Amino acid sequence: MQASLSSAPDGHATLPSPLQRLHHPLLTRYGVELWCKRDDLIHPAISGNKWRKLKYHLLHAREHGKQHLLSFGGAYSNHIHALAAAGYQTGLRTTGIIRGEADAVSNTTLRDARRWGMDLVFVDRQSYRRRQDPDWLAQFDAPDTLIVPEGGSSPLAIPGVAELVGEVPFSPDLWVLPCASGGTLAGLIAGKRDREQILAIAVLKGGDFITDEVYRLHPAAASIPGWRIALDHHDGGYAKFSPALWQWVQNFSADTDLPLEPIYSGKAMWGLFRELAAGRIAPGSKIVFIHTGGMQGLAGLREQGRL
Ligand SMILES: Cc1ncc(COP(=O)(O)O)c(C=O)c1O
């Protein structure tokens, strides 16, 4: 994928993504070392876990003669944004099935997607709920179409995410990342070395389902120890965040020179420090935090007057 994308007008891919050492007084207090795997810098439009998750979908499409990628998302979806950019740059047609009414949702995310040639089909919430139902999906099926599940989380996402482990030049004691559908976590479980631990911060409320999702996406995960999902740092639920969280994120960003947004990367970083404060992470740990991208979401939050 890299070769075709790097010649694209919207930017070049940076791989391996940079690894940034973070310095902060709290890290000294808790006696840990922290690096950030800057996957947000992989590509200007296909950033973070989207690049990792889409890579093998795009290769699969090419190998199987698919000319059309179809997927699902909300009106501010990072995944829809990235898929549209990937289609634009690889010459594949794209369709986004968007939850909501066309009139109610016109924003930077969807304007970019349209600009990159994505067809947008708006469906009501009730229909959208059926996005995994084969009977409902049948209407979109065609020989030239690859249907990519919401968020890009399918077994094809696993190898792309697993590859990031080999890009870090040492073996961390702990990986930390945000999680929602569990696809990125499943890929990291597949790629990590036996001794390495993973702490996934659920960014949504009621994340008990994520473990089963991880098993569905990567069945071997059931017999791989060393990972856990922290469920109590959602701060109200998916895409919700308190003024206190956002203030903390902005302070941390300024102190460490690390751009963060409050829905995924910022919430997960906040969660990591709550785990440190609760004494749930061993002093002396070398921690790599994965920045899964999503910075384009900040424009949407500003448009909604939420920041
Ligand atoms: C920027 C960003 N980070 C993290 C996630 C969570 O990843 P996953 O759904 O694979 O758990 C998503 C998407 O859901 C995302 O857009």
The ligand as a Gaussian input file, in Angstrom:
#p B3LYP/6-31G(d) Opt

LIG

0 1
 C       -8.455000       7.547000      16.600000
 C       -8.986000       6.257000      17.088000
 N       -8.352000       5.626000      18.086000
 C       -8.792000       4.469000      18.588000
 C       -9.933000       3.867000      18.090000
 C      -10.394000       2.587000      18.710000
 O       -9.917000       1.514000      17.980000
 P      -10.698000       0.130000      17.992000
 O      -12.066000       0.401000      17.450000
 O       -9.886000      -0.706000      17.084000
 O      -10.744000      -0.368000      19.368000
 C      -10.623000       4.463000      17.014000
 C      -11.806000       3.900000      16.377000
 O      -12.658000       3.310000      16.850000
 C      -10.147000       5.704000      16.516000
 O      -10.782000       6.365000      15.522000

